[in-house]
Amino acid sequence: MARIKIDLPDDFNFSTTIPLRITDLNYGGHVGNDTVLSIVHEARIQFLRSFQYKELDFAGVSLIMSDAALEFKAELFYGDSVIASVAADEFSNIGFDLYYKLEKVVEGKRVIVALAKTGMICFDYDLRKVVRLPFGVQDKMLRAVNSLS
């Protein structure tokens, strides 16, 4: 069976901690795939806010998700906190990819629990069509990465 393999960028310029709630657990007693995608969404919102952007106001346009991939590495349980690191990469004239590294701390060490990638496309809801990546966005996001290197 072919498996998804997400190749992460070298640098992550943003990290946030997201505590898990009891409602995040599924019938298996651990966090399910739908909740991992919700954690990725929360991390994306916080990442965009760090640049003063929103999904519906991304330098004058909106963002929609064109695709998503998840690669599971370990379980998450109630009481765990997820350290979500986010980086933007693979820019095109209409969008970019966001990469996510989700970790938890076990016995004082960070353990990767999931990797994710979402394709983000610039969209105009009034025109109902894909639009160009706003000028300066790529430089702003890449400059933030390079300043941490």
N, C-alpha and C positions, 0 to 999 in steps of 0.2 A: 504494500500500500504506500503510495507516495505521501510524503509528509510536507507540511508547510515549514519552511525555514526562513526566518526573518533575520537578515543581516543588519545589525545595528550600526549607526554612525559611531565614529570614535568619541565624539564629545556630546555631552548633554548639558544644556545651559539652564535648565530649570528642574527643580525638584520640589515636591510637596508631599505631605503625609496625610493619608486618608484613613481614618479609623473605620473598621467594619462594624456594622449594626447587626443585631439579631435577625432583622428582616432580610439581610443579605444572604442568609443561608438557604440552601435548597433542601429537598427531601433526603439527600445523601448526607446532610449534616455539615456540609462544607459550602464554600462559595461556588456558585454555578457559572457557566459560560456567559449567561446573560448579565450577571452582576459584574463580571470582569469587564464587559463592554461598557457598562454604566460607570465603572471606576475610571476607565479610559476617557469617557466623556467628561467626567468631573475634572480629571487631570488636564484635558484639553482646554476646558473653560478657564481654569486657573492659569495655565500657560499663556493663553491669549490675553488675559487680563494683565499679566506681567508686562505686556507690550502696550497696554491701554486699548486692546482690541476686544471685540465681541464676535460671536458667530454671525450675528445679524448686522454688525457694523465693523467690518474688517477693512479699515481705511476707505470707507465709502461703498463697499460692496458687501455681499453676504458670502458665507461659506456653506457648502453642502458636502457631505461625505459621499465619495464615489465608490469606495471599497473599504473593507476592513479585513484584517487577518489577525488571528490570535494563535499563539504558540504557548501551550501550558507546560509548566515545569514542576510545580509543586502545589499542594493544597493550601487554601486559606481557610481559617476557622474564626469563629466568634472570638473577639478579644485581640485578634491580630490588627496591626496597623500596616497599611500598604505605603511604602515609599515609592512614589510614582515619579520617574524622571522622564522628561519629554525633550525631544529635539526635532527641528524642522530640517528637511533635506530634499534633494531631488526636485528642485524648483523647475517649473515650466512656465510658459507664457500665460497659462490659465489656472495654475494651482501648484501644489507641493504635497509632499508626504510628511506625516508626523509619525515619529517613532517613539515607543513607550517601553520603558524597562520598569517592571513592577517587582518590588522586592519586599521582604519582611525580615525582621531581625530574629534569629534563632541562636540562643546561647552566645549572644554578643557579636554574631557575625551576620552580615547581609546575605540572604539567600534569594536568588531569582525565582519568582513564582510564575511569572508570565512575561512574554514579549508580545508587542502588538505594533501594527502599522495601520494607519488610516490615510487614505487618499483624500485630500481636501481640494475642492474645486470652487473657484470664484463664480458667484451666481447673482444675477439681478432678478429679484422676485417680481418687480414691476413689469419687466420685459419678459420674464419667464425664460431666461436663456443664460448660458454660460458667458462670462465676460473675462476680460484680461486681468491678470494679477496687478493690483495697484502699484504704481511707481514707488520705489523706495522700500517696499515691504521686505523683499529678499535681502537687500543690504542690511536693513535694520536687524533682521533675525540672524543673519550670518555674522554680523559684527558682534552681536551678543555672545555667540559661540566662541568666536576668535578671542574675545576679551578674557575668556575664562581659561584659555589654553596656556 
